[in-house]
Amino acid sequence: MNNVNPKKLLNSKWTAASPVNKEKHFIITEVEFDEEGLVIATSIEAVLTKRIMAIDWHDLKDTSQWIHGWK
């Protein structure tokens, strides 16, 4: 299980455990907080293709899907 701090999500680097379409390395490009400081939206961008997709930041804790950093 990856430890994920919501305050440090922006610009963090991630590696997909099972790459799709040669998209292996990703960067968190947007994190939106509500007035209570809780994360309500997160966007992740593939480094190779520049494709941006919405992601539930809780999914980053699952080591079967994501590895923290670029491996």
N, C-alpha and C positions, 0 to 999 in steps of 0.2 A: 504494500500500500504506500503510495506516494503521499508525503506531507505537502499540503498545498495551503499557502497563506493567501487569502483573497486580496490583501493589500499589496502583495508582491507579484500578482498575476501579470500585469501589464508588461509587455515586452519579454516575458519569460519564454524560454525555448523548450520544445518538446519533440520527441521522436515517436512516431507511430509504431506500435509493436507489430502490426500487420499492415505494411504499406499497401495502398491502393493507387493504381495509375502512376506508379513511381513517386508518389508523394510521401516522403518519409519524414522530412524535417518541417517543423511548424513553429510559428511565433504567435503569441497572443497579441492581437493588435488593438483590441477594444474591450474595456471592462466598464460596465455601467452599474452604478450603485444607486440604491434608493435613499430616501432621506434618513433612514436608520443605519445606513452603512452596510446593508446587505447587498450582495451581488445579485442583480436581476437579469443581466445579459452579458454574454462573453462571445467575442469573435476570434477565430483562429485563422491564420493565413498560411497556406503551403508556400514554402520558400521557392520551390522549383517552378510551380505554375502560377503563383500569385492568386490562386483561388481562395476566396474568403468564405467561411461558413460559420454559422452560429453553433455554439457548443454549450452544453451544460457543464459548468466548471467542476461539478462533482465527479464527472466522468474521468477527469485527469487523475483522480486518486486511484483508479483501477490500473494496476501494473500490467494486466493482460491486454490493455488497450494503449496505454501511454507510458513512456519512459521520460523522466525529467532530464532535460539537457539534450544535446545532440550526440547520439551514439553512432 
